[in-house]
Amino acid sequence: MSQETILRIAVQKSGRLSEDSIQLLKECGIDLRNVKDRLRTVSENFPLEVFFLRDDDIPEYVEDGVADIGIVGQNVLAFPSLCPMKM
């Protein structure tokens, strides 16, 4: 599978949204393994790579194109200098 066909998502490695983000992906039917104490993991059944990052680093990974999307809290969105795009 080529790099262009893999969706890359950045989520918090710890904190309030970490477990909820992983649970959301699992509820969507995405099989993730080895999510504890890892920088990244890939799905077993979907072309998906998940990066586990500090919440402040997620917008930069998206802006730099390392991740396609990121899951962040409102605290990060409240500071435009930390988030390249607002929804």
Secondary structure, DSSP 8 states (H G I E B T S, - for coil): --GGGSEEEEEESSSTTHHHHHHHHHHTT--B---TT-SEEEBSSSSEEEEEE-TTTHHHHHHTTS-SEE---HHHHT-GGG-S---
